[in-house]
Amino acid sequence: MDAKYEMHLSYLKDHDSAIFNAIVAEKERQMDGIELIPSENLVSQGVLEAMGSVPNNKYSEGYPGKRYYGGNEIIDIIENLAIDRLKKLFGAEHANVQPNSGSPANMAAYFALMELGDTFMGMKLTEGGHLTHGHKVNFSGKLYKCKQYGVDKETEMIDYDTVLKQAKEIKPKLILSGYTAYPRSIDFKRFREICDEVGAFCMADIAHIAGLCAGGAHENPVPYFDVVTTTTHKTLRGPRSAVIMCKGEFAEKIDKAVFPGLQGGPHEHTIAAKAVAFKEAQTPEFRDYSAQIVKNAKAMAEELMALGLRLVSNGTDNHLMLVDVFKSKNLTGKEAEHALEVAGIYCNKNTIPFDERTPWDPSGIRIGTPVLTTRGMKESEMKEVARFIAKALDNAKDEAKLRQIKADIKEFCSGFPFYK
Ligand SMILES: *Cc1c(COP(=O)(O)O)cnc(C)c1O
């Protein structure tokens, strides 16, 4: 992927300087700092162009060939391209490209597969699950009965025998795998077996790892799972949006759940941008990219551990790591996130398994390599980034030192331009 893109904002520059200046400042922040939030990425010029295009103007409720508005001949071409490319990319029998984001995609999938009040199993938020995986403050925990599983206290990884034992007791209608803060590979085949054994629908939310699944760096559950949801803006490197893939037998239910069940008019400019991203993800370059994300994460993990930082589960198999900053550096997650931000390193505070602190100020931070890998960085740069992280954490209370690190990081990042 060509790492040098222009930002085309000439009209805004002349007509709305407040927004123009803010967008340019945000672009500079993205370019001058080390972006480690594992759910973020930098999209291509093609994705940006499609997102800023005229299909935005169209109402197209319904699906290709059966719309509730006239004038959708060309919109159908766009949406069918997105559907066909997505099916090919993941080997899906059916695809719905209309969900506006990850959370509504999950809501639509639950609407399709369960009755309100049904019981399902998802991972605890504090051990890697997402809010929409049954947390009590979220619709998923309010509209359904969620029984949550977690990780093993010793290994900090999923113990599949324990999940099976729980599933036999709970008899859920659906078991959800796929997480937001789990640094290890997921044994999707095992989840399929567990679901078959207890007669549950088998669903995955691969929002974080979709790019790895598409690029061959993680097992892809789509061909043998009932329903798979994913965002398109994380490792998949597309626009801020989502999709649902499923077996043919669930196609009608999924489509009806998205529209008219949940959403109104689809965002066809974003669907065009998704189609662009799916084409990019079919290239050999993207396969290399997804493999490099994992190599980079492993290199960063090794160096962080060598520098005395404890990683949850002692490492990573994917694009992300959880660092136990409380145990390693006597800093809370909130303090660590703040110190790193002052130094120009962006991450998010995160609970670690069996955290004794609160989600507002937990023991850990979550970091990952998708953005830095998109910028063209390799293993040696990951080791340098690990040293920046350790240095910032060691100087967490020294503003002047943190600002010096920020200047060094700006210099370091200028070697990896992306948006000009
Ligand atoms: C990011 C994420 C979502 C939610 O996506 P939004 O687009 O922010 O609504 C859902 N599930 C998982 C596992 C995620 O990581």
The ligand as a Tripos MOL2 file, in Angstrom:
@<TRIPOS>MOLECULE
LIG
   15    15     1     0     0
SMALL
NO_CHARGES

@<TRIPOS>ATOM
      1 C1        -15.3360   -2.2170   18.5010 C.3       1 LIG1
      2 C2        -16.1790   -3.3760   18.8310 C.ar      1 LIG1
      3 C3        -17.5710   -3.3200   18.6800 C.ar      1 LIG1
      4 C4        -18.3430   -2.0410   18.4800 C.3       1 LIG1
      5 O1        -18.1360   -1.3360   17.3720 O.3       1 LIG1
      6 P1        -18.6930    0.1620   17.2360 P.3       1 LIG1
      7 O2        -18.5300    0.3940   15.7820 O.co2     1 LIG1
      8 O3        -17.8130    1.0000   18.1140 O.co2     1 LIG1
      9 O4        -20.1120    0.1710   17.6730 O.co2     1 LIG1
     10 C5        -18.2930   -4.4810   18.8730 C.ar      1 LIG1
     11 N1        -17.6740   -5.6300   19.1980 N.ar      1 LIG1
     12 C6        -16.3490   -5.7140   19.3800 C.ar      1 LIG1
     13 C7        -15.7330   -7.0250   19.7540 C.3       1 LIG1
     14 C8        -15.5580   -4.5870   19.2200 C.ar      1 LIG1
     15 O5        -14.2450   -4.6770   19.4370 O.3       1 LIG1
@<TRIPOS>BOND
     1     1     2 1
     2     2     3 ar
     3     2    14 ar
     4     3     4 1
     5     3    10 ar
     6     4     5 1
     7     5     6 1
     8     6     7 2
     9     6     8 1
    10     6     9 1
    11    10    11 ar
    12    11    12 ar
    13    12    13 1
    14    12    14 ar
    15    14    15 1
@<TRIPOS>SUBSTRUCTURE
     1 LIG1         1 GROUP 0 **** ****
